[in-house]
Amino acid sequence: MSVAEPRRIVLFRHAKADWPQVSDHERPLAERGRKDAPVAGRKLADSGIPFDLALCSTAARTRETWKLAVHELPHRPKTVYEDRLYEASPGELIAVLNETQDDVQNVVLIGHNPGVQGLADILAGDAEGDARTRMDRRGFPTSAFAVLTYSGSWKALEPGVGTLADYWAPSE
């Protein structure tokens, strides 16, 4: 990896979930979520980011979101289903990202709020264009994602070191 080429971290919130009589961890996607997830996948494909790794929560709704979105990508990255992403705080998410091997350039993390939005907020020490304004205005609805750039080792990832390069939500 070239030092001049920044890493990219995409923080992707799961699509809209249903509320059946199951545990929170086992909640499936709602009909709207099953429609929005492939749209988000196409937007990820349009970003041109060649993902090396997908880190996905083990919750049913995140697994289903990723299964529907990844089919829209031109290249399927290695996917790791990680228990620690479920109900994770921004600090816990950083700890998982810190374990990423340095030969990995671009990561998509499929997770939950409030952790995903909190992580986008605290990693972004800077922002390009109106990405921060749009994210602040919209929040982080289901199927939304933020693209952050970062130069450095994964072990050195910490609050404020990234740049919010882009933001997308289904209503954008």
Salt bridges, closest charged atoms under 4 A:
ASP24 OD1 - ARG27 NH1 3.05
ASP24 OD2 - ARG61 NH2 3.08
GLU26 OE2 - HIS25 ND1 2.90
GLU31 OE2 - LYS35 NZ 3.27
ASP36 OD2 - ARG32 NE 3.45
GLU72 OE1 - ARG42 NH1 3.54
GLU82 OE2 - ARG84 NE 2.87
GLU99 OE1 - ARG84 NH2 2.76
ASP102 OD1 - ARG7 NH2 3.22
ASP130 OD1 - ARG134 NE 3.04
ASP166 OD1 - ARG134 NH2 3.22
GLU172 OE1 - ARG134 NH1 2.55
